[in-house]
């Protein structure tokens, strides 16, 4: 039997222990609610994960995100710090529409959604970076923030902001029932 918790668990394609750890933390902090409140997230609990975490506010009319916190490993991978920026103000090399659709899925599901970057380094070398986006709700009724993790821990000196590196593509993974 598929439970709600299992329907939100990372799919088998997600190999990152850090994405799985953030899912377990998010699930624990949800405590049976739709999503944890932003104040339920304790940075000290996530110390090891913080360089790979971003937290954003959900904006409506039109739909967008504003990043309140961006971890140092994400900054290194992207090539600049986008703390305080709206998503539509950023240079997004992996498709703005794909990303916004990915984030909308988190809002619509009121649950996590996952994806992967894929970078080709040659005919026999493909690398993946796992991503998980998890909703937060101040009211318990709607999603107003997203906490996400991009696991760049196995990719050193290579990132989205390096023009001499391979082109990275981001692909949201299908959720249950898709």
VOBA-1610 file (N, C-alpha, C; in pm, whole numbers, padded with zeros to 5 digits, always signed):
BEGIN
Unk+00083-00119+00000Unk+00000+00000+00000Unk+00087+00125+00000Unk+00058+00220-00088Unk+00135+00343-00100Unk+00082+00444+00001Unk+00167+00487+00092Unk+00126+00588+00190Unk+00162+00726+00138Unk+00106+00828+00201Unk+00139+00964+00162Unk+00289+00987+00175Unk+00349+00942+00284Unk+00493+00961+00305Unk+00571+00895+00192Unk+00533+00773+00154Unk+00604+00705+00046Unk+00585+00776-00087Unk+00469+00836-00110Unk+00447+00905-00236Unk+00536+01028-00247Unk+00588+01079-00137Unk+00677+01195-00137Unk+00824+01157-00129Unk+00854+01030-00105Unk+00993+00985-00090Unk+01068+01003-00222Unk+01198+01025-00214Unk+01276+01039-00337Unk+01265+00912-00424Unk+01251+00931-00555Unk+01247+00815-00644Unk+01383+00746-00650Unk+01385+00627-00704Unk+01508+00547-00707Unk+01621+00615-00783Unk+01591+00705-00879Unk+01697+00775-00952Unk+01779+00866-00863Unk+01722+00910-00752Unk+01793+01000-00660Unk+01888+00917-00574Unk+02016+00930-00603Unk+02119+00854-00532Unk+02178+00933-00415Unk+02156+01063-00411Unk+02220+01149-00313Unk+02174+01120-00171Unk+02267+01082-00083Unk+02231+01065+00058Unk+02184+01196+00121Unk+02235+01309+00072Unk+02196+01438+00130Unk+02051+01472+00095Unk+02008+01446-00028Unk+01868+01471-00065Unk+01778+01381+00019Unk+01817+01257+00036Unk+01739+01163+00117Unk+01736+01206+00264Unk+01847+01260+00312Unk+01853+01309+00451Unk+01761+01430+00470Unk+01760+01522+00374Unk+01671+01637+00386Unk+01525+01594+00377Unk+01495+01493+00294Unk+01358+01441+00290Unk+01318+01387+00427Unk+01404+01305+00489Unk+01373+01247+00621Unk+01351+01358+00725Unk+01435+01461+00720Unk+01422+01574+00812Unk+01290+01648+00787Unk+01260+01677+00658Unk+01136+01745+00621Unk+01016+01664+00670Unk+01021+01534+00648Unk+00910+01446+00689Unk+00891+01449+00842Unk+01002+01442+00915Unk+00996+01447+01062Unk+00939+01581+01109Unk+00985+01690+01051Unk+00940+01823+01091Unk+00797+01851+01047Unk+00749+01780+00945Unk+00609+01795+00903Unk+00515+01745+01011Unk+00558+01644+01086Unk+00482+01592+01200Unk+00334+01572+01167Unk+00307+01509+01053Unk+00169+01481+01016Unk+00096+01596+00948Unk+00159+01712+00939Unk+00099+01828+00871Unk+00136+01825+00723Unk+00074+01914+00647Unk+00104+01925+00504Unk+00254+01951+00482Unk+00312+02038+00562Unk+00453+02075+00549Unk+00497+02139+00680Unk+00627+02138+00707Unk+00674+02209+00826Unk+00656+02360+00809Unk+00648+02430+00921Unk+00652+02576+00918Unk+00799+02617+00900Unk+00824+02731+00837Unk+00963+02774+00821Unk+01038+02778+00954Unk+00972+02819+01061Unk+01039+02828+01192Unk+01072+02690+01250Unk+01014+02583+01195Unk+01046+02447+01240Unk+01184+02401+01192Unk+01236+02465+01090Unk+01365+02426+01031Unk+01477+02490+01114Unk+01556+02405+01175Unk+01667+02449+01261Unk+01800+02433+01186Unk+01867+02543+01152Unk+01994+02532+01079Unk+02095+02440+01146Unk+02098+02439+01277Unk+02192+02351+01348Unk+02169+02204+01320Unk+02044+02168+01293Unk+02012+02029+01259Unk+02066+01992+01121Unk+02088+02091+01037Unk+02124+02068+00897Unk+02266+02115+00865Unk+02348+02131+00967Unk+02480+02192+00951Unk+02558+02134+00833Unk+02562+02004+00820Unk+02637+01937+00713Unk+02578+01967+00575Unk+02447+01991+00570Unk+02378+02012+00443Unk+02374+02158+00399Unk+02397+02251+00491Unk+02377+02394+00463Unk+02446+02446+00337Unk+02569+02404+00303Unk+02629+02456+00180Unk+02551+02421+00053Unk+02465+02320+00061Unk+02393+02269-00055Unk+02245+02309-00055Unk+02205+02393+00041Unk+02065+02429+00059Unk+02037+02571+00011Unk+01919+02589-00047Unk+01865+02722-00079Unk+01724+02727-00021Unk+01685+02845+00025Unk+01549+02867+00075Unk+01493+02988+00000Unk+01370+02972-00049Unk+01308+03080-00126Unk+01167+03106-00078Unk+01122+03230-00100Unk+00983+03268-00079Unk+00908+03243-00208Unk+00785+03193-00197Unk+00699+03175-00313Unk+00623+03305-00335Unk+00631+03358-00456Unk+00562+03480-00495Unk+00449+03443-00591Unk+00340+03515-00585Unk+00226+03490-00674Unk+00194+03614-00755Unk+00122+03596-00863Unk+00075+03706-00951Unk+00187+03794-01002Unk+00275+03750-01084Unk+00288+03616-01141Unk+00371+03526-01050Unk+00360+03397-01076Unk+00436+03299-00998Unk+00586+03321-01017Unk+00658+03319-00905Unk+00802+03337-00907Unk+00856+03294-00771Unk+00986+03295-00755Unk+01051+03269-00626Unk+01149+03382-00599Unk+01169+03415-00471Unk+01275+03506-00429Unk+01362+03430-00330Unk+01490+03421-00360Unk+01581+03342-00278Unk+01627+03420-00158Unk+01600+03364-00038Unk+01642+03428+00086Unk+01776+03377+00135Unk+01813+03256+00096Unk+01939+03196+00140Unk+01988+03103+00030Unk+02117+03111+00000Unk+02177+03024-00100Unk+02309+02973-00042Unk+02322+02841-00033Unk+02443+02780+00024Unk+02566+02800-00062Unk+02682+02795+00002Unk+02809+02824-00065Unk+02840+02726-00178Unk+02803+02599-00166Unk+02829+02503-00274Unk+02742+02532-00396Unk+02621+02581-00374Unk+02535+02618-00486Unk+02591+02743-00554Unk+02635+02840-00473Unk+02696+02962-00528Unk+02816+02924-00615Unk+02900+02835-00566Unk+03017+02792-00642Unk+02974+02725-00774Unk+02874+02640-00769Unk+02829+02569-00889Unk+02767+02663-00991Unk+02688+02760-00944Unk+02619+02853-01035Unk+02715+02962-01084Unk+02808+03000-00999Unk+02905+03102-01038Unk+02879+03238-00978Unk+02769+03253-00903Unk+02741+03379-00835Unk+02637+03355-00726Unk+02631+03449-00631Unk+02536+03441-00520Unk+02407+03510-00561Unk+02297+03436-00564Unk+02169+03492-00604Unk+02075+03515-00486Unk+02131+03522-00365Unk+02052+03557-00248Unk+01984+03692-00272Unk+01853+03699-00245Unk+01776+03822-00263Unk+01719+03840-00402Unk+01759+03759-00497Unk+01710+03773-00634Unk+01584+03691-00657Unk+01501+03742-00749Unk+01387+03664-00797Unk+01438+03570-00905Unk+01370+03458-00920Unk+01413+03359-01019Unk+01417+03418-01159Unk+01320+03502-01194Unk+01316+03559-01328Unk+01423+03667-01352Unk+01496+03705-01246Unk+01606+03801-01261Unk+01740+03732-01286Unk+01741+03602-01275Unk+01865+03526-01283Unk+01892+03477-01425Unk+02020+03455-01453Unk+02059+03388-01576Unk+02045+03239-01549Unk+01951+03176-01618Unk+01924+03034-01595Unk+01960+02960-01723Unk+02070+02886-01720Unk+02117+02817-01840Unk+02045+02684-01861Unk+01967+02642-01764Unk+01902+02511-01773Unk+01751+02522-01794Unk+01700+02632-01844Unk+01562+02658-01883Unk+01475+02708-01769Unk+01441+02834-01777Unk+01354+02899-01679Unk+01218+02828-01671Unk+01161+02793-01786Unk+01030+02728-01787Unk+01032+02592-01717Unk+01136+02516-01740Unk+01147+02384-01675Unk+01154+02403-01523Unk+01236+02498-01479Unk+01249+02522-01334Unk+01119+02570-01272Unk+01053+02667-01335Unk+00929+02718-01278Unk+00822+02609-01273Unk+00818+02524-01373Unk+00726+02410-01372Unk+00760+02315-01257Unk+00887+02293-01233Unk+00933+02208-01123Unk+00886+02265-00988Unk+00905+02395-00969Unk+00864+02457-00843Unk+00711+02461-00829Unk+00641+02484-00940Unk+00494+02480-00934Unk+00446+02343-00888Unk+00516+02240-00929Unk+00479+02103-00890Unk+00485+02088-00738Unk+00585+02148-00675Unk+00596+02144-00528Unk+00473+02210-00466Unk+00432+02325-00521Unk+00317+02398-00470Unk+00189+02318-00490Unk+00170+02266-00611Unk+00047+02192-00644Unk+00035+02062-00564Unk+00144+01989-00552Unk+00144+01862-00478Unk+00137+01884-00327Unk+00183+02003-00286Unk+00203+02029-00143Unk+00294+01920-00086Unk+00395+01891-00165Unk+00492+01789-00128Unk+00618+01804-00210Unk+00721+01730-00174Unk+00850+01740-00242Unk+00841+01701-00390Unk+00936+01755-00464Unk+00954+01716-00604Unk+01104+01710-00628Unk+01143+01621-00717Unk+01285+01591-00737Unk+01324+01608-00883Unk+01454+01631-00903Unk+01507+01642-01038Unk+01656+01613-01037Unk+01715+01619-01157Unk+01858+01592-01171Unk+01917+01681-01279Unk+02037+01729-01250Unk+02119+01788-01353Unk+02195+01673-01419Unk+02219+01687-01547Unk+02299+01590-01620Unk+02404+01670-01697Unk+02530+01633-01680Unk+02640+01698-01751Unk+02721+01593-01824Unk+02748+01618-01951Unk+02826+01523-02031Unk+02969+01574-02044Unk+03063+01489-02000Unk+03204+01525-02001Unk+03279+01454-02112Unk+03210+01376-02189Unk+03270+01299-02298Unk+03179+01183-02331Unk+03215+01104-02431Unk+03127+00996-02474Unk+03100+00891-02365Unk+03192+00874-02274Unk+03175+00773-02170Unk+03166+00830-02029Unk+03141+00961-02019Unk+03141+01023-01888Unk+03024+01119-01873Unk+02924+01074-01800Unk+02808+01156-01769Unk+02799+01166-01618Unk+02779+01288-01569Unk+02768+01309-01424Unk+02630+01362-01392Unk+02581+01326-01273Unk+02449+01372-01229Unk+02461+01446-01097Unk+02375+01545-01081Unk+02363+01619-00955Unk+02215+01612-00917Unk+02188+01549-00804Unk+02051+01530-00758Unk+01998+01655-00688Unk+01867+01675-00701Unk+01801+01794-00647Unk+01669+01753-00583Unk+01639+01809-00468Unk+01509+01790-00404Unk+01456+01925-00357Unk+01328+01951-00382Unk+01263+02075-00340Unk+01147+02038-00247Unk+01144+02099-00128Unk+01051+02061-00023Unk+00971+02183+00022Unk+00838+02169+00031Unk+00754+02284+00067Unk+00760+02317+00216Unk+00740+02444+00245Unk+00723+02493+00382Unk+00596+02577+00384Unk+00525+02577+00497Unk+00399+02648+00506Unk+00386+02719+00639Unk+00380+02852+00636Unk+00362+02929+00759Unk+00222+02911+00815Unk+00123+02898+00726Unk-00018+02893+00768Unk-00071+02752+00789Unk-00005+02653+00731Unk-00057+02517+00734Unk-00161+02494+00625Unk-00185+02596+00542Unk-00285+02584+00436Unk-00227+02602+00296Unk-00126+02685+00284Unk-00066+02708+00152Unk+00086+02706+00166Unk+00151+02683+00055Unk+00298+02678+00051Unk+00349+02820+00026Unk+00432+02869+00118Unk+00486+03004+00100Unk+00638+03009+00092Unk+00703+02895+00116Unk+00849+02887+00102Unk+00886+02748+00051Unk+01004+02742-00005Unk+01059+02614-00050Unk+01202+02604+00001Unk+01234+02490+00059Unk+01373+02458+00095Unk+01418+02351-00002Unk+01533+02371-00062Unk+01580+02277-00163Unk+01727+02244-00141Unk+01767+02131-00196Unk+01905+02086-00185Unk+01953+02042-00322Unk+02069+02094-00362Unk+02140+02049-00482Unk+02269+01986-00435Unk+02288+01858-00463Unk+02405+01785-00412Unk+02521+01791-00512Unk+02601+01896-00500Unk+02720+01913-00584Unk+02844+01854-00517Unk+02827+01773-00412Unk+02940+01725-00333Unk+03038+01637-00411Unk+02994+01569-00513Unk+03083+01480-00591Unk+03136+01547-00717Unk+03096+01670-00741Unk+03138+01742-00862Unk+03227+01856-00816Unk+03358+01840-00834Unk+03453+01940-00786Unk+03509+02021-00902Unk+03508+02153-00890Unk+03564+02240-00991Unk+03482+02247-01118Unk+03361+02193-01113Unk+03275+02190-01230Unk+03142+02248-01188Unk+03087+02337-01267Unk+02959+02393-01229Unk+02887+02459-01345Unk+02770+02508-01314Unk+02685+02572-01415Unk+02746+02703-01465Unk+02824+02769-01381Unk+02877+02900-01416Unk+03010+02896-01489Unk+03062+02779-01517Unk+03192+02766-01583Unk+03170+02748-01733Unk+03203+02851-01810Unk+03173+02848-01953Unk+03253+02743-02029Unk+03369+02702-01976Unk+03449+02603-02046Unk+03411+02459-02010Unk+03307+02445-01932Unk+03263+02313-01890Unk+03143+02268-01973Unk+03109+02140-01961Unk+02997+02088-02041Unk+02866+02157-02005Unk+02774+02151-02100Unk+02642+02207-02076Unk+02565+02115-01984Unk+02510+02172-01880Unk+02429+02096-01786Unk+02282+02114-01823Unk+02206+02008-01810Unk+02062+02011-01833Unk+01994+01970-01705Unk+01885+02037-01670Unk+01807+01999-01554Unk+01678+01935-01601Unk+01643+01822-01539Unk+01521+01754-01574Unk+01447+01715-01447Unk+01324+01769-01428Unk+01243+01721-01315Unk+01210+01573-01336Unk+01207+01500-01229Unk+01171+01358-01238Unk+01021+01343-01222Unk+00963+01244-01287Unk+00818+01225-01271Unk+00785+01187-01128Unk+00672+01235-01082Unk+00624+01198-00948Unk+00540+01072-00957Unk+00492+01023-00847Unk+00408+00903-00847Unk+00284+00925-00934Unk+00249+00823-01004Unk+00129+00829-01087Unk+00149+00894-01221Unk+00274+00936-01253Unk+00301+01000-01383Unk+00370+00903-01476
//
